[in-house]
Amino acid sequence: MANKVLMKGNEALAEAAMRCGCRFFFGYPITPQTELAAYMAKKMEKNGGTFLQAESEVAAINMVYGAAGAGARVMTSSSSPGISLKQEGISYIAGADLPCLIVNIVRGGPGLGGIQPAQSDYFQATKGGGHGDYHLLVYAPSSVQELADLTSTAFDKADKYRMPAMIMGDGMLGQMMEPVEFKEYIDPESLPEKTWATTGTGMKRKKNIVNSLYLTPEELENLCIEREKRYNTIRETESLYEEINTEDADLIIVAYGTIARIAMSAVEEARNNGLKVGLIRPITLWPFPAKVFEKRAETAKSFLCVEMSMGQMIEDVKLSVNGKKPVYFYGRTGGMVPQQDAILEEIKKCLDANA
């Protein structure tokens, strides 16, 4: 491991991607993730890779499709409205069973919204923003270090399961600067061979075909069923989360990304005041870590979901708790950030309601 360096989140993600073998980046500038693309523009060629600023987000995601089909580690990045433009291509990539990394540094919406941080793309990321039966692996880091670490995880799991992965952070995470430690560079040639890739037959095998169009209903149904089996395996084995002080908690706060850090400060203050409060931080938003909620619903009196949205993750929390305990909500939106004191007030209200 190298020494720690002070870096902005967007730049740390770009550096981490190159270190774990990404050699192709296709994107288009949009605030608040433009530094990621700018960093790639400076560094990618020096690392033997290709950076290309496409003419649009639509063009960029279809370039990702092409490079992924050829077996390359490839990524794109954007922010909310730009991700919306990429959704058709993301659905094609999922339908062709191709691995890639998509980064969304979320800003407020809907529409052009604003350039301040938000978490209101949760539905888009976890429920399938494009058409058809598909999922993305969705990772929600809460620090610059975790942003770098989960970039490597996302590429590895995307390759393992042959599906797109997404790193979803908010504008604060992309713009904040923190110390970060990186892994050493790996040689892309050292990665496991992708026997399905369109790399040329060498006159030694049948040709590989990358495609998402299947005009025979039975064939398309069988492919969707097989893909769902893979998704069910992922649901069972790949969910990530962090639990803090939940064993004896009367109230459990649920928050992800940078908001989880603010919520944790509120939990610590509540504990200092003698209140039994804990935190569950989902790290994978898909697959959602439902089992930990099923377990804690047996002991906690209630849950409080804190988000930078009008309430989106709360639906998965409610489904996981399955009506066993009340699930409350506190959120800010439009680029407004929940504050520690306000979360603490909500904690007291929830505890009073279930005293």
C-alpha positions as CSV (number, residue, x, y, z in Angstrom):
1,M,0.0,0.0,0.0
2,A,1.2,3.5,-0.8
3,N,1.3,6.4,1.7
4,K,-1.9,8.3,2.3
5,V,-2.5,11.3,0.1
6,L,-5.1,14.1,0.4
7,M,-7.4,13.9,-2.6
8,K,-10.9,15.0,-3.7
9,G,-13.4,12.2,-3.9
10,N,-13.9,12.4,-7.6
11,E,-10.1,12.3,-8.3
12,A,-9.6,9.4,-5.8
13,L,-12.2,7.3,-7.6
14,A,-10.5,7.9,-10.9
15,E,-7.1,7.0,-9.5
16,A,-8.5,3.9,-7.9
17,A,-10.1,2.8,-11.2
18,M,-6.9,3.0,-13.1
19,R,-5.0,1.1,-10.4
20,C,-7.4,-1.8,-10.6
21,G,-7.0,-2.2,-14.3
22,C,-9.5,0.2,-15.9
23,R,-8.0,1.4,-19.2
24,F,-11.0,2.9,-21.0
25,F,-13.1,5.9,-19.9
26,F,-15.9,7.5,-21.9
27,G,-17.8,10.4,-20.5
28,Y,-19.2,13.9,-20.7
29,P,-18.8,16.7,-18.2
30,I,-21.5,17.6,-15.7
31,T,-21.3,19.1,-12.2
32,P,-20.5,17.8,-9.6
33,Q,-18.4,15.0,-11.1
34,T,-16.4,16.8,-13.8
35,E,-13.1,16.5,-11.8
36,L,-13.3,12.7,-12.3
37,A,-13.3,13.0,-16.0
38,A,-10.7,15.8,-15.9
39,Y,-8.4,13.5,-13.8
40,M,-8.8,10.7,-16.3
41,A,-8.1,13.0,-19.2
42,K,-4.7,13.9,-17.6
43,K,-3.7,10.4,-16.4
44,M,-5.3,7.7,-18.6
45,E,-3.0,7.9,-21.6
46,K,0.1,7.9,-19.3
47,N,-1.2,4.6,-17.9
48,G,-1.6,3.1,-21.3
49,G,-5.3,3.7,-21.6
50,T,-7.9,5.7,-23.6
51,F,-9.8,8.7,-22.4
52,L,-12.5,10.0,-24.7
53,Q,-14.9,12.9,-24.1
54,A,-17.9,11.8,-26.1
55,E,-20.3,14.2,-27.9
56,S,-23.1,13.2,-25.4
57,E,-24.0,11.0,-22.5
58,V,-25.8,8.7,-25.0
59,A,-22.7,8.3,-27.1
60,A,-20.5,7.7,-24.0
61,I,-22.6,4.8,-22.6
62,N,-22.7,3.1,-26.1
63,M,-18.9,3.4,-26.2
64,V,-18.8,1.6,-22.8
65,Y,-21.0,-1.1,-24.4
66,G,-18.5,-1.6,-27.1
67,A,-15.4,-1.7,-24.9
68,A,-17.1,-4.0,-22.4
69,G,-18.1,-6.4,-25.2
70,A,-14.4,-6.6,-26.1
71,G,-13.5,-7.6,-22.6
72,A,-12.0,-4.4,-21.4
73,R,-12.3,-2.9,-17.9
74,V,-14.3,0.2,-18.8
75,M,-16.1,3.0,-16.9
76,T,-18.2,6.1,-17.4
77,S,-19.2,8.8,-14.9
78,S,-21.9,11.4,-14.7
79,S,-24.4,13.1,-12.4
80,S,-28.2,12.6,-12.2
81,P,-29.5,14.1,-15.5
82,G,-26.6,12.6,-17.4
83,I,-27.3,9.1,-15.9
84,S,-30.9,9.5,-17.1
85,L,-29.6,9.9,-20.6
86,K,-27.5,6.8,-20.3
87,Q,-30.4,4.5,-19.1
88,E,-31.2,3.0,-22.5
89,G,-27.5,2.0,-23.0
90,I,-27.3,0.7,-19.4
91,S,-30.3,-1.6,-20.2
92,Y,-28.6,-2.8,-23.3
93,I,-25.4,-3.5,-21.4
94,A,-27.4,-5.5,-18.8
95,G,-29.2,-7.3,-21.5
96,A,-25.9,-8.3,-23.1
97,D,-24.5,-9.5,-19.8
98,L,-21.5,-7.2,-19.8
99,P,-19.5,-5.9,-16.9
100,C,-18.7,-2.2,-16.5
101,L,-18.6,0.5,-13.9
102,I,-21.0,3.5,-13.9
103,V,-20.5,6.4,-11.5
104,N,-23.3,8.7,-10.4
105,I,-22.3,11.6,-8.2
106,V,-25.8,12.6,-7.4
107,R,-27.3,16.1,-7.6
108,G,-30.8,17.4,-6.9
109,G,-33.7,16.9,-9.3
110,P,-36.0,16.1,-11.0
111,G,-35.1,17.7,-14.3
112,L,-32.0,19.9,-14.2
113,G,-32.7,20.5,-10.6
114,G,-29.5,22.0,-9.0
115,I,-25.9,21.2,-8.5
116,Q,-26.0,20.6,-4.8
117,P,-25.8,17.1,-3.3
118,A,-28.8,14.7,-3.1
119,Q,-29.7,11.0,-2.8
120,S,-32.9,11.2,-4.9
121,D,-31.6,8.8,-7.6
122,Y,-32.1,5.8,-5.3
123,F,-35.1,4.6,-7.2
124,Q,-33.3,5.0,-10.5
125,A,-30.3,3.1,-9.4
126,T,-31.9,0.2,-7.5
127,K,-35.2,-0.3,-9.3
128,G,-33.9,-0.2,-12.8
129,G,-33.9,3.2,-14.5
130,G,-34.1,1.6,-17.9
131,H,-36.5,-1.0,-19.4
132,G,-36.7,-4.7,-18.7
133,D,-35.9,-7.1,-15.9
134,Y,-32.4,-6.2,-14.8
135,H,-30.4,-4.9,-11.8
136,L,-27.2,-3.1,-11.2
137,L,-24.8,-3.8,-8.4
138,V,-25.1,-0.5,-6.5
139,Y,-22.4,0.6,-3.9
140,A,-22.8,3.6,-1.6
141,P,-19.5,4.7,-0.1
142,S,-19.5,7.2,2.8
143,S,-15.9,8.3,2.7
144,V,-13.2,9.0,0.2
145,Q,-11.3,5.9,1.3
146,E,-14.3,3.8,0.9
147,L,-15.0,5.4,-2.5
148,A,-11.5,4.1,-3.6
149,D,-11.9,0.7,-2.0
150,L,-15.4,0.0,-3.4
151,T,-14.3,1.0,-6.9
152,S,-12.1,-2.1,-6.9
153,T,-14.9,-4.2,-5.4
154,A,-17.3,-3.0,-8.0
155,F,-15.1,-3.9,-11.0
156,D,-14.4,-7.3,-9.5
157,K,-18.0,-8.2,-8.8
158,A,-19.1,-6.8,-12.2
159,D,-16.7,-9.2,-13.8
160,K,-17.7,-12.1,-11.6
161,Y,-21.4,-11.8,-12.4
162,R,-21.2,-10.2,-15.9
163,M,-23.3,-7.2,-15.1
164,P,-23.0,-3.4,-14.7
165,A,-22.0,-2.0,-11.3
166,M,-22.6,1.5,-10.1
167,I,-20.9,3.6,-7.5
168,M,-23.5,6.1,-6.2
169,G,-22.2,9.0,-4.2
170,D,-23.6,12.4,-3.6
171,G,-22.1,15.7,-4.5
172,M,-20.5,16.2,-1.1
173,L,-18.5,12.9,-1.5
174,G,-17.3,13.8,-4.9
175,Q,-16.1,17.3,-3.8
176,M,-14.8,16.6,-0.3
177,M,-11.1,16.1,0.3
178,E,-9.8,13.4,2.7
179,P,-6.7,11.3,3.2
180,V,-6.8,8.1,1.1
181,E,-4.5,5.1,0.7
182,F,-4.4,3.3,-2.7
183,K,-3.5,-0.2,-3.7
184,E,-0.7,-0.8,-6.1
185,Y,-1.3,-0.7,-9.9
186,I,-2.3,-4.1,-11.4
187,D,-1.6,-5.2,-14.9
188,P,-4.9,-5.5,-16.8
189,E,-3.4,-8.6,-18.5
190,S,-3.3,-10.3,-15.1
191,L,-7.1,-10.2,-14.7
192,P,-9.1,-13.4,-15.3
193,E,-9.7,-14.1,-18.9
194,K,-13.1,-13.2,-20.3
195,T,-13.7,-16.2,-22.6
196,W,-17.0,-14.7,-23.8
197,A,-15.4,-11.4,-25.1
198,T,-15.3,-10.4,-28.8
199,T,-11.5,-10.5,-29.0
200,G,-11.1,-12.5,-32.2
201,T,-11.2,-16.2,-32.5
202,G,-7.6,-16.8,-33.6
203,M,-9.1,-19.5,-35.7
204,K,-9.2,-21.6,-32.5
205,R,-12.8,-21.3,-31.4
206,K,-16.3,-20.4,-32.5
207,K,-17.0,-16.7,-32.7
208,N,-18.5,-14.9,-29.7
209,I,-21.6,-12.8,-30.1
210,V,-22.6,-9.9,-27.9
211,N,-26.3,-9.1,-28.2
212,S,-29.4,-8.0,-26.3
213,L,-32.0,-8.7,-29.0
214,Y,-33.9,-12.0,-28.9
215,L,-37.0,-12.2,-31.1
216,T,-38.0,-15.6,-29.9
217,P,-40.1,-15.2,-26.8
218,E,-39.1,-18.5,-25.3
219,E,-35.4,-17.7,-25.7
220,L,-35.7,-14.2,-24.1
221,E,-37.7,-15.7,-21.2
222,N,-35.1,-18.3,-20.6
223,L,-32.3,-15.7,-20.6
224,C,-34.3,-13.6,-18.1
225,I,-34.9,-16.6,-15.9
226,E,-31.2,-17.5,-15.9
227,R,-30.2,-13.9,-15.1
228,E,-32.7,-13.9,-12.2
229,K,-31.0,-17.0,-10.8
230,R,-27.8,-15.0,-10.8
231,Y,-29.5,-12.0,-9.1
232,N,-30.8,-14.3,-6.4
233,T,-27.3,-15.6,-5.7
234,I,-26.1,-12.0,-5.4
235,R,-29.0,-11.2,-3.0
236,E,-27.8,-14.1,-0.8
237,T,-24.1,-13.5,-0.9
238,E,-23.1,-9.9,-1.8
239,S,-25.0,-7.5,0.5
240,L,-22.8,-5.2,2.5
241,Y,-23.6,-3.1,5.5
242,E,-22.3,-1.6,8.7
243,E,-24.0,-1.9,12.2
244,I,-23.2,0.3,15.1
245,N,-24.7,0.0,18.6
246,T,-27.7,-2.0,17.4
247,E,-27.7,-4.9,19.9
248,D,-29.5,-2.9,22.6
249,A,-31.0,-0.1,20.5
250,D,-34.6,0.9,21.0
251,L,-34.4,3.0,17.8
252,I,-32.2,2.2,14.8
253,I,-31.3,5.0,12.4
254,V,-30.9,3.9,8.7
255,A,-28.7,6.1,6.5
256,Y,-26.2,5.6,3.7
257,G,-23.4,7.6,2.1
258,T,-22.2,10.8,3.6
259,I,-25.6,11.3,5.4
260,A,-24.7,8.2,7.5
261,R,-21.7,10.1,8.9
262,I,-24.0,13.0,10.0
263,A,-26.5,10.4,11.4
264,M,-23.7,8.7,13.3
265,S,-22.8,12.0,15.0
266,A,-26.4,12.2,16.1
267,V,-26.4,8.6,17.4
268,E,-23.2,9.3,19.4
269,E,-24.8,12.4,21.0
270,A,-28.0,10.5,21.7
271,R,-26.0,7.8,23.4
272,N,-24.1,10.4,25.5
273,N,-27.6,11.5,26.7
274,G,-28.5,8.0,27.7
275,L,-30.7,7.2,24.7
276,K,-30.5,3.7,23.2
277,V,-30.0,4.5,19.6
278,G,-28.0,2.6,16.9
279,L,-27.2,2.8,13.2
280,I,-27.5,0.5,10.2
281,R,-25.6,1.8,7.1
282,P,-26.4,-0.1,3.9
283,I,-23.2,-0.2,1.8
284,T,-24.8,-2.1,-1.1
285,L,-28.1,-0.4,-2.1
286,W,-28.7,-3.4,-4.4
287,P,-28.6,-6.0,-3.2
288,F,-30.3,-4.3,-0.2
289,P,-29.2,-5.9,3.1
290,A,-32.7,-7.0,4.1
291,K,-31.6,-9.8,6.5
292,V,-30.1,-7.4,9.0
293,F,-33.3,-5.5,9.2
294,E,-35.3,-8.7,9.7
295,K,-33.0,-9.6,12.6
296,R,-33.0,-6.2,14.3
297,A,-36.8,-5.8,13.9
298,E,-37.0,-8.6,16.6
299,T,-35.4,-6.4,19.2
300,A,-35.6,-2.7,18.2
301,K,-38.8,-0.7,18.9
302,S,-38.6,1.4,15.7
303,F,-36.5,2.6,12.8
304,L,-35.8,6.1,11.5
305,C,-34.7,6.4,7.9
306,V,-32.7,9.6,7.1
307,E,-32.2,10.6,3.5
308,M,-31.4,13.5,1.2
309,S,-34.7,12.8,-0.7
310,M,-38.4,12.9,-0.1
311,G,-38.1,9.2,1.0
312,Q,-36.9,6.5,-1.4
313,M,-34.7,4.0,0.6
314,I,-37.5,3.9,3.2
315,E,-39.5,1.7,1.0
316,D,-36.8,-1.0,1.1
317,V,-36.5,-0.6,4.9
318,K,-40.3,-1.0,5.3
319,L,-40.3,-4.1,3.1
320,S,-37.4,-5.6,5.1
321,V,-38.9,-4.8,8.5
322,N,-42.1,-6.3,7.1
323,G,-44.6,-4.5,9.4
324,K,-43.0,-5.8,12.6
325,K,-42.0,-2.3,13.9
326,P,-42.8,1.3,12.9
327,V,-40.5,2.9,10.3
328,Y,-40.2,6.7,10.5
329,F,-38.7,9.2,8.0
330,Y,-36.7,12.4,8.1
331,G,-35.3,13.9,5.0
332,R,-34.2,17.1,3.2
333,T,-34.2,17.5,-0.5
334,G,-33.3,20.0,-3.3
335,G,-29.7,20.1,-2.2
336,M,-30.4,20.7,1.5
337,V,-28.4,18.5,3.9
338,P,-29.9,17.0,7.1
339,Q,-28.2,18.5,10.2
340,Q,-27.1,16.6,13.3
341,D,-29.4,18.7,15.7
342,A,-32.4,18.1,13.5
343,I,-31.8,14.4,13.4
344,L,-31.4,14.3,17.2
345,E,-34.8,16.0,17.5
346,E,-36.3,13.4,15.3
347,I,-34.7,10.7,17.4
348,K,-36.4,12.0,20.5
349,K,-39.7,12.2,18.8
350,C,-39.5,8.6,17.6
351,L,-38.4,7.4,21.1
352,D,-41.3,9.3,22.7
353,A,-43.8,7.8,20.2
354,N,-42.7,4.2,21.2
355,A,-42.0,4.7,24.9
